Amino acid sequence: MLDAVFAPAPGAHDTTPLRELESLREPGAFDALVREIGEGGAREVRAVFWSDTTARLLLFRKLTLDQHRARIAREAHSLKSTARTFGYVRLATLALRLESTAGTLEGAELGDLLQQMEAAFAGAKAQEPQD
């Protein structure tokens, strides 16, 4: 459902900032995960998410568009999926945008989008207790 709602039109390069009122996260997403795998497991998985996302955002900055568009799209897909698991709506939306436009983005557009993703990640992380 989020794919259809948040995806830019085919061929569009929508890297404009998301609305300020858009939620950083979906309330209750972590609680749902706790119900599924227990609090200890959910905390461990969230700690891995923080670490993996930090590494993935650094990787996006290192990869060149000309040589790594497909990898950027795959990494964005993975980030989108894990961000959704934890309910980080803004980060998932931006990762979807990167995934769907990686094949045609230009360097400046990628830089703008990555800056938005880094800000969304920092905002999400700031809202959560650090385990």
N, C-alpha and C positions, 0 to 999 in steps of 0.2 A: 504494500500500500504506500509506504513512504517513497518508494522508487517513482511511482507515478505522480505523486504530489510534488516532490522536490526536484525531479530531474529537469534540467534545462531542455529546451527544444532541440531536436537533432541538429547538430552543426553549430549550436549556439555556444558562445563563450561567456557565460554568465558568471563573472567573478565578482559581482557587486556584493558588498557586505550584506549579511542576513539581517533581517529586521531586528532592531534592538530588543523588541519584546519577545522574540522567540526564546523559548526555554532552553537553558543549557542542558537540562536533563529531564527525563520523565520521572515524576514522583512515583516511588514504589517499585521501580525496576530492580534495585538491589534487594529489596525485601522479597521479591518474587524469586530471585536467584537463591537467596538464603533458604526459602521454603523448599527449593529443588535439591540443593546440595549441602545445606547446612551452613551455619555462620562461618565456621573455620574454613571450609572449602571456598566459600564466596570471597572471603578476605584474601585467601591465597591467590585465587584467580584474578581478583582485582589488582593485587600487587604485581602479578605478571603482566596484566594489561598496562599498568603505568610504565613498567620497564620496556615492554615491547613497543608501546606507542612512542615513547621517547626515542627509541632506536629507529623506529620507522620514520618519524618526522625528520630525524637527522639524515636518514638514507635518501628521502625525497630531495633534500638539498644537495646531495652528492651526485645523484643520477642525472645524466644529461638527457634532455628530451629526444634529441636526434637518435640516440642509441638505445634508449630504455623506455620508450612509450608503453610497450606491453607490460613490462615489469611494474612501472608506475601504476598502471591500471589494476594489475593484480594486487599490489600492495594496498592500493586505495580500497579495493573490494574487501580485503581482509580487515582493514581498519574500520570500514563501514559496518561490517558484521559484528565485530567485537564491541564497537561503540554502542551499537543498538542493544546488545546484550545487557549492557549496564545502564541503558537509557540515556546516553549522552547524545541527545537529539541534534544539537547544533554541529557537533563533531561528525556524527554520522551523515548529516546532510551535506556537509562540506566534502567529506570523503566520497560520497556518491557523486557529487559534482566533479571531483577530480577523476574518478573512475570513468564517468561517462564522457568526459571531454579530453582525456589524456592523449587521444590520437590526433587531436587538432590544436591543442593549446600552443600558444607562443610563450617564450621565456618570461616576459613581464607578467603575463596572465598567471602563469604557474607560480611565480614569486608572490603575487598578490594573494592567490588562493592558499598557498602554504602559510603565509603570514596569518590569514584568518583561521586556518586550522590550528596553528600553534597557539593563538589566542584562545580559541575554543577549548583546546586541551588544557591550557593553564587555568582557565575559568572552571572547567569541570573538576580538575584536580583540587583547586582551592576550596570547592564546595564539599569535598569529601574528607573524612578522617584518614590520615596516613597510617597505614598498618605497619 
